[in-house]
Amino acid sequence: MMKTVFLVLTVFLCANIIHAQQASDSVGQALLQRLDDARFPGAYEMTVQMETSRPGRDLLDYTYDIIGIGSDKSLMTVTDPPSERDKQILLNGDNLYLYVPDVSRPVKLTRNASFMGSVFSNEDVMNSTLADDYWANIQSRDIRDGKVYFKVELTAKRRNVAYAKMECGLDSATAIPDTITYFGLTGKALKQEVVNESAQLAGRLRPSVMTMHDFLEEGAFTKVTVSTLEERKDIPESTFDPTRMGN
């Protein structure tokens, strides 16, 4: 009799633990989707400045005009500095292209190379959404300055993504992160993105100033400032045709 009672209690407790874990995962996944939604509207036009500082090197300072649809189509045009003006970077699906004026055709870029000398890789730029590539699980909850934050662990759904794991602190009200830490396959922390400021952009509060720190190169970082962001409804698909770059 006691064995039967013990077995029933064990099954009951296990079922509740599994249910709680599933609930936590569903909340974490919903937060992750909200984080993706907070970054960009479905179709958009924006102006971004990227400043990269590396010890012992000159400061790199680029300004881009960007047009995008969803998470896998965007065209970035360099507007500053003058020496780099009119260069274009096109993301179309899993492909990333660089167009340089006076060169006959666009060049396909590798995923793991540095993006325009920044601490971002090309793959960082290509993977603008997280919910499709990562499982989310809430690790803890705390209150800071009257705001509820969740520590969320993201684990890769497959091996061919940029990072095996991420850890982020998300504001439960806005789903805007304070930090996102990126880990490699060995479990080593590689980079950390800090959201320095948020602003009203394209109808809602979104990250507006972010700094990516490279843990593999001490003192190296790239600061990203979103100057303008507007939702668009009329972007033609031909914008993202690599054969039309530079036109």
C-alpha positions as CSV (number, residue, x, y, z in Angstrom):
1,M,0.0,0.0,0.0
2,M,2.8,2.5,1.0
3,K,4.6,1.7,-2.2
4,T,1.5,2.5,-4.2
5,V,1.0,5.8,-2.4
6,F,4.7,6.7,-2.8
7,L,4.5,5.9,-6.6
8,V,1.4,8.1,-7.0
9,L,3.0,11.0,-5.1
10,T,6.2,10.7,-7.2
11,V,4.2,10.7,-10.5
12,F,2.2,13.7,-9.2
13,L,5.2,15.7,-8.2
14,C,7.0,14.9,-11.5
15,A,4.0,16.0,-13.5
16,N,3.9,19.3,-11.6
17,I,7.6,19.9,-12.1
18,I,7.3,19.2,-15.9
19,H,4.2,21.4,-16.1
20,A,6.0,24.3,-14.3
21,Q,9.0,23.9,-16.6
22,Q,6.8,24.0,-19.7
23,A,5.0,27.1,-18.3
24,S,8.4,28.8,-17.7
25,D,9.5,27.9,-21.2
26,S,6.3,29.3,-22.7
27,V,6.7,32.6,-20.8
28,G,10.3,32.8,-21.8
29,Q,9.6,32.1,-25.4
30,A,6.8,34.8,-25.4
31,L,9.3,37.3,-23.9
32,L,11.8,36.4,-26.6
33,Q,9.3,37.0,-29.4
34,R,8.5,40.4,-27.8
35,L,12.2,41.2,-27.7
36,D,12.3,40.5,-31.5
37,D,9.3,42.7,-32.0
38,A,10.9,45.5,-30.0
39,R,13.8,45.7,-32.4
40,F,12.2,46.6,-35.7
41,P,8.7,46.9,-37.3
42,G,7.8,44.4,-40.0
43,A,9.0,46.8,-42.7
44,Y,11.2,49.8,-41.9
45,E,13.6,52.5,-42.9
46,M,16.3,53.7,-40.5
47,T,19.5,55.6,-40.0
48,V,22.2,54.0,-37.9
49,Q,25.6,55.2,-36.7
50,M,28.3,52.5,-35.8
51,E,31.4,53.6,-34.0
52,T,34.1,50.9,-33.4
53,S,37.0,51.4,-31.0
54,R,39.9,49.0,-30.8
55,P,43.0,49.6,-28.6
56,G,45.9,50.9,-30.7
57,R,43.7,51.5,-33.8
58,D,41.9,54.4,-35.4
59,L,38.3,54.9,-34.6
60,L,35.9,53.5,-37.3
61,D,32.8,55.6,-37.7
62,Y,30.1,54.7,-40.2
63,T,26.6,55.9,-40.9
64,Y,24.1,53.7,-42.7
65,D,20.7,54.3,-44.3
66,I,18.9,50.9,-44.0
67,I,15.7,49.6,-45.6
68,G,14.4,46.3,-44.4
69,I,11.5,43.8,-44.5
70,G,11.2,41.2,-41.8
71,S,14.3,39.5,-40.4
72,D,16.0,38.3,-43.6
73,K,15.9,41.2,-46.0
74,S,17.8,44.5,-45.6
75,L,19.8,46.9,-47.7
76,M,22.4,49.1,-45.9
77,T,23.9,52.0,-47.8
78,V,27.0,53.8,-46.4
79,T,26.4,57.6,-46.2
80,D,29.5,58.5,-44.1
81,P,32.5,58.7,-44.2
82,P,32.7,60.2,-47.7
83,S,35.5,57.8,-48.7
84,E,33.1,54.9,-48.1
85,R,29.9,56.5,-49.4
86,D,27.6,54.5,-51.5
87,K,29.0,51.1,-50.5
88,Q,26.1,48.7,-49.9
89,I,25.6,45.6,-47.9
90,L,22.6,43.4,-48.8
91,L,21.0,40.7,-46.7
92,N,18.7,38.4,-48.6
93,G,17.8,35.2,-46.9
94,D,21.0,33.4,-45.9
95,N,23.2,35.4,-48.2
96,L,25.1,38.6,-47.5
97,Y,26.6,40.7,-50.3
98,L,28.9,43.7,-50.4
99,Y,28.7,46.2,-53.3
100,V,31.6,48.6,-53.9
101,P,31.1,51.4,-56.5
102,D,33.2,50.9,-59.7
103,V,33.4,47.1,-59.0
104,S,31.6,45.1,-61.6
105,R,29.4,42.9,-59.3
106,P,28.6,42.4,-55.7
107,V,30.8,40.1,-53.6
108,K,29.3,37.4,-51.3
109,L,30.5,37.7,-47.7
110,T,31.4,34.9,-45.3
111,R,29.3,34.6,-42.2
112,N,32.0,34.7,-39.6
113,A,34.0,37.7,-40.9
114,S,34.0,41.0,-39.1
115,F,31.2,43.3,-40.3
116,M,32.8,46.5,-41.7
117,G,35.6,46.3,-39.1
118,S,33.3,46.2,-36.2
119,V,33.1,43.7,-33.3
120,F,29.9,42.4,-34.9
121,S,30.3,39.5,-37.3
122,N,28.4,39.3,-40.5
123,E,26.3,36.5,-38.9
124,D,25.4,38.9,-36.1
125,V,24.0,41.2,-38.7
126,M,22.2,38.4,-40.5
127,N,20.5,37.0,-37.4
128,S,18.3,39.9,-36.4
129,T,15.6,37.7,-34.8
130,L,16.2,35.2,-32.0
131,A,12.9,33.3,-31.5
132,D,13.4,31.2,-34.6
133,D,16.8,30.0,-33.6
134,Y,16.7,29.7,-29.8
135,W,14.7,28.1,-27.0
136,A,14.1,30.4,-24.1
137,N,13.9,29.5,-20.4
138,I,13.4,31.9,-17.5
139,Q,16.2,31.4,-14.9
140,S,15.3,34.0,-12.3
141,R,13.2,37.1,-11.5
142,D,14.3,40.2,-9.7
143,I,13.1,43.8,-9.1
144,R,15.3,46.8,-10.0
145,D,14.2,50.4,-9.6
146,G,10.7,49.2,-9.4
147,K,10.9,47.2,-12.6
148,V,10.5,43.5,-12.9
149,Y,13.4,41.8,-14.8
150,F,13.7,38.2,-16.0
151,K,17.0,36.5,-16.5
152,V,16.4,34.4,-19.6
153,E,18.7,31.7,-20.9
154,L,18.6,31.0,-24.7
155,T,19.9,27.7,-26.0
156,A,20.4,27.1,-29.7
157,K,17.8,24.9,-31.5
158,R,20.5,23.7,-33.9
159,R,24.3,23.8,-34.2
160,N,24.6,26.0,-37.3
161,V,23.8,29.3,-35.5
162,A,26.3,31.9,-34.3
163,Y,26.2,31.2,-30.6
164,A,25.4,28.0,-28.6
165,K,23.9,30.0,-25.7
166,M,22.9,33.5,-24.7
167,E,21.9,35.0,-21.4
168,C,19.8,38.2,-21.2
169,G,18.0,40.3,-18.7
170,L,14.6,41.4,-20.0
171,D,12.4,44.1,-18.7
172,S,9.0,42.3,-18.3
173,A,7.0,45.4,-19.3
174,T,8.9,46.3,-22.5
175,A,10.8,43.1,-23.3
176,I,13.8,45.4,-23.9
177,P,17.1,43.8,-22.6
178,D,19.6,45.5,-20.4
179,T,22.3,43.0,-21.5
180,I,22.7,40.0,-23.8
181,T,25.8,37.8,-23.2
182,Y,26.8,35.5,-26.1
183,F,28.5,32.1,-25.5
184,G,30.4,29.8,-27.8
185,L,30.2,26.1,-28.1
186,T,32.8,25.6,-25.3
187,G,30.6,27.7,-22.9
188,K,33.0,30.6,-23.0
189,A,31.5,34.1,-23.0
190,L,32.5,35.8,-26.3
191,K,30.6,39.1,-26.4
192,Q,28.2,41.2,-24.4
193,E,25.6,43.7,-25.8
194,V,24.6,46.4,-23.4
195,V,21.5,48.5,-24.2
196,N,22.5,52.0,-23.0
197,E,19.3,53.9,-24.0
198,S,15.8,53.3,-25.3
199,A,13.6,55.8,-27.2
200,Q,10.2,56.1,-28.9
201,L,10.8,54.9,-32.4
202,A,8.2,53.8,-35.0
203,G,5.4,54.0,-32.5
204,R,6.8,52.2,-29.5
205,L,9.7,52.1,-27.1
206,R,12.8,50.4,-28.7
207,P,16.5,50.1,-28.0
208,S,18.2,53.2,-29.4
209,V,21.8,53.1,-28.2
210,M,23.6,49.7,-27.8
211,T,27.2,48.8,-27.2
212,M,28.7,45.4,-28.2
213,H,31.8,44.5,-26.2
214,D,34.3,41.9,-27.5
215,F,35.6,39.7,-24.6
216,L,38.3,38.2,-26.9
217,E,39.9,41.6,-27.5
218,E,40.1,43.6,-24.3
219,G,38.8,47.1,-24.7
220,A,37.2,46.5,-28.2
221,F,33.6,47.6,-28.6
222,T,31.2,48.9,-31.2
223,K,28.5,51.5,-30.3
224,V,25.3,51.5,-32.4
225,T,23.1,54.6,-32.3
226,V,19.7,54.5,-34.0
227,S,19.0,58.1,-35.2
228,T,15.7,57.5,-37.0
229,L,13.4,54.5,-37.4
230,E,10.1,54.6,-39.4
231,E,7.7,51.9,-40.4
232,R,7.3,51.5,-44.2
233,K,4.5,49.9,-46.2
234,D,5.7,50.3,-49.7
235,I,9.1,48.6,-50.0
236,P,9.3,46.7,-53.3
237,E,10.9,43.2,-53.2
238,S,13.2,44.3,-56.1
239,T,15.1,46.4,-53.5
240,F,16.7,43.2,-52.3
241,D,17.8,41.9,-55.6
242,P,21.7,41.6,-55.6
243,T,21.8,42.3,-59.4
244,R,20.3,45.7,-58.7
245,M,22.8,46.9,-56.1
246,G,24.2,50.3,-56.8
247,N,21.2,51.3,-59.0
